[in-house]
Amino acid sequence: MTASDLSLPAVTPVASVDFAAIPSPAFVLDESRLRRNLALISQVQRESGAQIIVAFKGFSMWSAFPILREYGITGATASSLNEALLAREEMQGEVHVYAPAYSDEEFPRILELADHLVFNSFSQWQRFKPQVEAARAAGRTLHVGIRVNPEYAEVETDLYNPAGPFSRLGVTRREFRPELMDGVDGLHFHTLCEKDSDTLERTLEVLERNFGDVLGQVKWVNFGGGHLMTREGYDIPRLIRVVRAFREKWGVHVILEPGSAFGWQTGWLVSSVLDVVHNVKDAALLDISVSAHMPDVLEMPYRPRILGAGDPPNTTTARPWTPPGHPYLIGGTTCLAGDVVGEYVFPGPLAVGDRVVFDDMIHYTMVKTTFFNGVKHPDIGILRLDGTYERVKTFGYEEFKAKLS
């Protein structure tokens, strides 16, 4: 079974979207594509028996949370006090919290908000255990977990590898303290990054080998995120089979907390050409910033797709390139010299005012934007099922000013 085998909602054809009518710049969520992802995620949740919650670090567009709740997504995982507050106020379901470290100042408030609370180390657990026990004694139902590091991952990019050498994330087997597990009822691990279910299966084999004695003592296991089940070709039957088998073998509740899977291929970043300049090559300057609005392009790095544009042939020279099509270096509007996406080939010449639309810009994009250089921040909008565009957020000077003092 794949996404194509399921009875999923139809999506709005890209060709029918009037991008020229959408004020630029704007992040645009397509409700039809979000619902398609949610239908699939909901089916995985039902058939696997796992609880699937949304990871705010990948998708936290809270104006879309009512749609998530329609599909049985009633929980969220937060990595900070601010995300925990957003989960409680806007998601209105279970609040799961994990952070590499909690501060003395913020922990009491996090404790008030959390239903599940995961500690990254036994030293943090021992530090805050008295507060947890006091909350439980006062009648709170509070699940506590320890994050473990299976020391196995198939992540190619070091920046996103939680199980890389000397990782600060999670407790390795050699550092595990079983004598300090009193009061802990769950385990958490997160080693995937946009991986298929075969990687999860191999990871679980290592987890069972390294922590099998602990798995027999806990009530739940959180498999973390990185389960890109909405990507075309993802092996959904294997995911369902692997989760079921683990649940039955160990008698535990299983939690999955993907982020990308919710927002995968659900929308665009709409931008406009402000100017075209020439220095051996033509360069189009857009009303967005790569560093401020698409930082993963520089951090990961990766090359986003532009609707209607192609890739130039590989070249090692700076000589002008003039085959059919019109190549442009696509850059942003900040003063950073490296604020450049790359070179793309367009079917015709670009002019001031033309729309340039970046694909798949909803997950792990809006959550990372900044106000660097004071450039205009893109709006946030939703393309509704009836084809109407709703601008749900616009940013102005006050948001820029409020960031600093």
C-alpha positions as CSV (number, residue, x, y, z in Angstrom):
1,M,0.0,0.0,0.0
2,T,1.3,3.4,-0.9
3,A,-0.3,6.8,-1.0
4,S,-1.5,6.1,-4.5
5,D,-3.4,3.0,-3.3
6,L,-5.4,4.9,-0.7
7,S,-8.7,6.8,-1.2
8,L,-7.3,10.2,-0.6
9,P,-8.8,13.7,-1.2
10,A,-8.1,15.3,-4.6
11,V,-5.7,18.2,-4.7
12,T,-5.9,21.6,-6.4
13,P,-4.0,21.4,-9.7
14,V,-1.0,23.7,-9.6
15,A,-1.9,24.9,-13.1
16,S,-5.2,26.3,-11.8
17,V,-3.6,28.4,-9.1
18,D,-3.5,32.1,-10.0
19,F,-0.2,33.0,-8.3
20,A,-0.2,36.4,-9.9
21,A,-3.3,37.2,-7.8
22,I,-1.6,36.3,-4.5
23,P,0.2,39.3,-2.9
24,S,3.9,38.8,-2.8
25,P,5.8,37.6,-0.9
26,A,3.8,34.9,0.8
27,F,4.0,31.4,2.2
28,V,0.9,29.7,0.8
29,L,-0.5,26.5,2.4
30,D,-2.8,24.5,0.0
31,E,-5.6,23.2,2.1
32,S,-6.3,20.4,-0.3
33,R,-2.7,19.1,-0.1
34,L,-2.7,19.3,3.7
35,R,-5.9,17.3,3.8
36,R,-4.4,14.7,1.6
37,N,-1.5,14.3,3.9
38,L,-3.7,14.2,6.9
39,A,-6.0,11.5,5.4
40,L,-2.9,9.3,5.0
41,I,-1.5,10.0,8.4
42,S,-4.8,9.3,10.0
43,Q,-5.0,5.9,8.3
44,V,-1.6,5.0,9.5
45,Q,-2.6,6.0,13.0
46,R,-5.7,3.8,12.9
47,E,-4.0,0.7,11.3
48,S,-0.8,0.8,13.3
49,G,-2.2,1.6,16.7
50,A,0.4,4.2,17.2
51,Q,-0.4,7.7,18.4
52,I,0.8,10.3,15.9
53,I,1.4,13.8,17.1
54,V,2.8,16.8,15.2
55,A,6.3,18.1,15.8
56,F,6.2,21.9,16.1
57,K,9.8,22.2,15.1
58,G,8.8,21.1,11.6
59,F,5.2,22.4,11.3
60,S,3.6,24.9,13.6
61,M,1.2,26.8,11.4
62,W,-1.4,27.1,14.1
63,S,-4.1,28.5,11.8
64,A,-4.2,25.0,10.3
65,F,-4.6,23.2,13.6
66,P,-8.4,23.0,13.4
67,I,-7.9,21.0,10.2
68,L,-5.5,18.6,11.9
69,R,-8.0,17.9,14.7
70,E,-10.6,16.9,12.1
71,Y,-8.3,14.0,11.2
72,G,-7.7,12.8,14.8
73,I,-4.4,14.6,15.4
74,T,-4.9,15.8,18.9
75,G,-1.4,16.1,20.3
76,A,1.9,18.0,19.6
77,T,5.5,17.8,20.6
78,A,7.3,20.9,21.8
79,S,10.9,21.6,22.3
80,S,10.7,24.8,24.3
81,L,8.4,26.7,26.7
82,N,7.1,28.8,23.8
83,E,6.2,25.8,21.7
84,A,4.6,24.2,24.8
85,L,2.4,27.3,25.3
86,L,1.4,27.2,21.6
87,A,0.5,23.5,22.0
88,R,-1.7,24.1,25.0
89,E,-3.4,27.2,23.6
90,E,-3.9,26.3,20.0
91,M,-3.5,22.6,19.5
92,Q,-5.8,21.9,22.5
93,G,-4.6,18.3,23.0
94,E,-1.8,16.4,24.7
95,V,1.4,18.4,25.1
96,H,4.6,16.4,24.8
97,V,7.8,18.2,25.7
98,Y,11.4,17.3,25.0
99,A,14.3,19.7,25.2
100,P,18.1,18.9,25.3
101,A,18.1,20.9,28.6
102,Y,15.6,22.7,30.8
103,S,16.4,25.8,32.7
104,D,15.5,26.4,36.4
105,E,13.6,29.5,35.4
106,E,11.3,27.9,32.8
107,F,10.9,24.3,34.1
108,P,8.0,25.1,36.5
109,R,5.9,26.5,33.7
110,I,6.8,23.7,31.4
111,L,5.8,21.3,34.1
112,E,2.4,22.9,34.3
113,L,1.8,22.5,30.6
114,A,3.2,19.1,29.8
115,D,1.4,15.8,29.7
116,H,4.5,13.9,28.6
117,L,7.9,15.2,29.7
118,V,11.1,13.7,28.3
119,F,14.6,14.3,29.8
120,N,17.7,14.3,27.7
121,S,19.9,13.0,30.6
122,F,19.7,11.4,34.0
123,S,21.3,14.5,35.5
124,Q,18.4,16.6,34.3
125,W,15.9,14.0,35.5
126,Q,17.5,14.0,39.0
127,R,17.6,17.8,39.1
128,F,13.9,18.2,38.3
129,K,12.5,15.0,39.8
130,P,11.4,16.6,43.1
131,Q,9.2,19.0,41.1
132,V,7.7,16.2,39.0
133,E,7.0,14.1,42.1
134,A,5.4,17.0,43.8
135,A,3.1,17.6,40.8
136,R,2.2,13.9,40.8
137,A,1.5,14.0,44.5
138,A,-0.9,16.9,43.9
139,G,-2.9,14.8,41.5
140,R,-1.3,15.4,38.1
141,T,-1.0,12.6,35.6
142,L,2.4,13.1,34.1
143,H,4.3,10.7,31.9
144,V,8.1,10.9,32.2
145,G,10.6,9.6,29.7
146,I,14.3,9.4,29.1
147,R,15.8,10.0,25.6
148,V,18.2,7.3,24.6
149,N,20.8,7.3,21.8
150,P,20.8,3.9,20.0
151,E,24.1,5.0,18.4
152,Y,22.7,4.1,15.0
153,A,21.5,6.4,12.2
154,E,21.3,6.5,8.4
155,V,21.4,10.3,8.1
156,E,23.8,11.6,5.5
157,T,24.0,15.2,6.6
158,D,25.9,15.7,9.9
159,L,23.9,18.8,10.8
160,Y,20.8,16.6,11.1
161,N,22.3,13.4,12.6
162,P,21.2,13.0,16.2
163,A,23.2,9.8,16.6
164,G,26.5,11.1,15.2
165,P,29.8,10.9,17.0
166,F,29.8,12.7,20.4
167,S,26.2,13.6,20.0
168,R,24.7,15.6,23.0
169,L,21.3,14.2,22.3
170,G,20.2,11.2,24.3
171,V,21.8,8.7,26.7
172,T,24.0,6.0,25.2
173,R,23.9,2.5,26.6
174,R,27.3,2.9,28.4
175,E,26.0,6.0,30.2
176,F,22.5,4.6,31.0
177,R,21.6,4.5,34.7
178,P,18.9,1.8,35.3
179,E,19.0,2.5,39.0
180,L,17.7,6.0,38.4
181,M,14.6,4.8,36.4
182,D,12.2,5.1,39.3
183,G,9.5,7.4,38.3
184,V,10.3,7.0,34.5
185,D,7.7,5.2,32.5
186,G,8.8,5.7,28.9
187,L,11.7,5.9,26.5
188,H,12.2,8.3,23.6
189,F,14.6,8.1,20.6
190,H,14.9,10.2,17.5
191,T,17.5,9.2,14.9
192,L,15.6,9.6,11.6
193,C,15.5,12.4,9.1
194,E,13.1,12.1,6.2
195,K,13.6,8.4,6.1
196,D,11.5,5.4,5.0
197,S,10.2,2.7,7.2
198,D,13.0,0.3,6.4
199,T,15.4,2.6,8.2
200,L,13.0,2.6,11.2
201,E,13.0,-1.2,11.2
202,R,16.8,-1.4,11.2
203,T,16.9,1.2,14.0
204,L,14.5,-0.7,16.1
205,E,16.7,-3.8,15.8
206,V,19.6,-1.8,17.3
207,L,17.4,-0.3,20.0
208,E,16.2,-3.7,21.1
209,R,19.7,-5.1,21.1
210,N,21.0,-2.2,23.2
211,F,18.0,-1.4,25.4
212,G,15.9,-4.6,25.4
213,D,16.1,-4.9,29.2
214,V,14.7,-1.4,29.6
215,L,12.0,-1.8,27.0
216,G,10.5,-4.6,29.1
217,Q,10.0,-2.2,32.0
218,V,8.4,0.9,30.3
219,K,4.8,1.6,29.3
220,W,5.5,3.7,26.1
221,V,8.2,4.4,23.6
222,N,8.3,7.5,21.5
223,F,9.9,6.8,18.1
224,G,10.6,10.5,17.5
225,G,10.2,12.1,14.1
226,G,11.7,11.8,10.6
227,H,8.9,9.3,9.4
228,L,8.2,10.8,6.0
229,M,5.1,8.7,5.4
230,T,3.5,11.2,3.0
231,R,6.4,11.1,0.5
232,E,5.5,9.3,-2.7
233,G,6.9,5.8,-2.6
234,Y,7.1,5.6,1.2
235,D,6.6,2.0,2.3
236,I,3.5,2.5,4.5
237,P,2.6,-1.2,4.9
238,R,6.1,-1.8,6.4
239,L,5.6,1.1,8.8
240,I,2.3,-0.3,10.0
241,R,3.7,-3.8,10.3
242,V,6.8,-2.6,12.2
243,V,4.9,-0.5,14.6
244,R,2.3,-3.3,15.3
245,A,5.1,-5.9,15.8
246,F,6.9,-3.6,18.3
247,R,3.8,-2.8,20.2
248,E,2.8,-6.5,20.5
249,K,6.3,-7.7,21.3
250,W,7.0,-5.3,24.2
251,G,3.4,-4.4,25.3
252,V,4.0,-0.7,25.0
253,H,2.2,2.3,23.6
254,V,4.0,3.8,20.6
255,I,4.2,7.4,19.7
256,L,5.3,8.9,16.4
257,E,6.0,12.6,16.1
258,P,6.7,13.6,12.5
259,G,7.0,17.2,11.4
260,S,7.8,17.1,7.7
261,A,5.2,14.5,7.0
262,F,2.4,17.0,7.8
263,G,3.6,19.8,5.7
264,W,5.3,17.8,2.9
265,Q,4.4,19.2,-0.5
266,T,1.6,21.3,0.9
267,G,2.4,24.7,-0.5
268,W,4.7,27.3,-1.9
269,L,6.7,30.5,-1.3
270,V,5.4,33.1,-3.8
271,S,7.9,35.8,-4.7
272,S,8.3,38.5,-7.2
273,V,11.1,39.9,-9.3
274,L,12.3,43.3,-8.2
275,D,15.2,43.7,-10.6
276,V,17.3,41.9,-13.1
277,V,21.1,42.8,-13.2
278,H,23.9,41.5,-15.4
279,N,27.5,40.5,-14.5
280,V,28.5,37.9,-17.0
281,K,25.3,36.1,-16.0
282,D,21.8,37.5,-15.5
283,A,20.6,37.6,-11.9
284,A,17.0,38.1,-10.8
285,L,16.6,39.8,-7.4
286,L,13.4,38.7,-5.6
287,D,11.4,40.2,-2.8
288,I,12.4,37.4,-0.5
289,S,15.6,36.4,1.2
290,V,17.3,33.0,1.1
291,S,19.1,33.5,4.4
292,A,16.0,35.0,6.2
293,H,13.2,33.0,4.6
294,M,14.8,29.7,3.3
295,P,17.8,29.2,5.6
296,D,18.0,25.4,4.9
297,V,19.1,26.3,1.4
298,L,22.3,27.6,2.9
299,E,22.5,25.3,6.0
300,M,21.8,21.9,4.6
301,P,22.4,22.8,1.8
302,Y,19.7,21.9,-0.7
303,R,18.3,23.2,-4.0
304,P,14.5,24.0,-3.9
305,R,12.4,23.5,-7.0
306,I,11.0,26.5,-8.8
307,L,7.7,26.0,-10.6
308,G,8.2,26.2,-14.4
309,A,12.0,26.5,-14.2
310,G,14.7,23.9,-14.9
311,D,18.3,23.3,-14.1
312,P,21.2,24.5,-16.2
313,P,23.8,22.0,-17.5
314,N,26.9,21.6,-15.4
315,T,29.6,24.1,-16.3
316,T,32.9,25.0,-14.8
317,T,33.4,28.3,-16.7
318,A,32.0,31.8,-16.2
319,R,31.4,32.2,-19.9
320,P,27.8,33.2,-20.9
321,W,25.6,30.3,-21.5
322,T,23.0,30.7,-24.3
323,P,21.2,27.5,-25.3
324,P,17.4,27.6,-25.5
325,G,15.8,29.0,-22.4
326,H,16.8,31.9,-20.2
327,P,19.2,31.2,-17.3
328,Y,19.2,33.4,-14.2
329,L,20.9,33.4,-10.9
330,I,18.1,33.7,-8.4
331,G,18.9,35.8,-5.3
332,G,17.3,37.6,-2.4
333,T,17.1,41.2,-1.4
334,T,19.4,41.3,1.7
335,C,22.9,42.7,1.7
336,L,24.4,39.3,2.3
337,A,26.6,38.5,-0.7
338,G,25.7,34.8,-0.5
339,D,21.9,35.4,-0.4
340,V,21.6,33.3,-3.6
341,V,19.5,30.2,-4.3
342,G,21.3,29.2,-7.4
343,E,21.0,29.2,-11.2
344,Y,17.7,28.2,-12.9
345,V,16.5,28.2,-16.5
346,F,13.2,29.8,-17.3
347,P,11.2,29.4,-20.5
348,G,11.3,33.1,-21.2
349,P,13.0,36.3,-19.9
350,L,12.1,37.5,-16.5
351,A,10.8,41.0,-15.9
352,V,10.1,43.1,-12.9
353,G,6.8,42.0,-11.3
354,D,7.0,38.4,-12.6
355,R,6.1,35.7,-10.0
356,V,8.8,33.2,-9.0
357,V,7.2,30.3,-7.0
358,F,9.3,28.0,-4.9
359,D,7.7,24.5,-4.3
360,D,7.4,22.6,-1.0
361,M,8.0,25.5,1.3
362,I,5.7,24.8,4.3
363,H,7.6,22.2,6.4
364,Y,10.9,23.3,8.1
365,T,10.7,26.7,6.4
366,M,8.3,29.1,8.0
367,V,9.5,27.8,11.4
368,K,13.1,29.0,10.6
369,T,12.5,32.5,9.2
370,T,14.1,35.6,10.6
371,F,13.9,39.4,10.2
372,F,17.5,39.7,9.2
373,N,18.3,43.0,7.4
374,G,14.7,44.1,8.2
375,V,13.5,42.8,4.8
376,K,9.8,42.3,4.4
377,H,8.7,39.0,5.9
378,P,6.4,36.9,3.6
379,D,2.7,36.8,4.5
380,I,1.2,33.5,5.6
381,G,-1.9,32.5,3.7
382,I,-4.1,29.5,2.9
383,L,-5.5,28.4,-0.5
384,R,-8.9,27.2,0.5
385,L,-10.7,24.2,-1.1
386,D,-13.0,26.5,-3.1
387,G,-10.0,28.2,-4.7
388,T,-10.1,31.4,-2.6
389,Y,-7.0,32.8,-1.0
390,E,-7.1,33.8,2.6
391,R,-4.3,35.9,4.1
392,V,-4.1,34.8,7.7
393,K,-1.0,36.7,8.8
394,T,0.9,39.7,7.5
395,F,4.1,41.1,9.1
396,G,5.1,44.7,9.6
397,Y,7.5,47.0,11.4
398,E,6.1,46.2,14.8
399,E,7.1,42.5,14.5
400,F,10.6,43.5,13.3
401,K,11.0,46.0,16.1
402,A,9.7,43.7,18.8
403,K,12.4,41.1,18.1
404,L,15.1,43.4,19.5
405,S,15.2,46.4,21.9
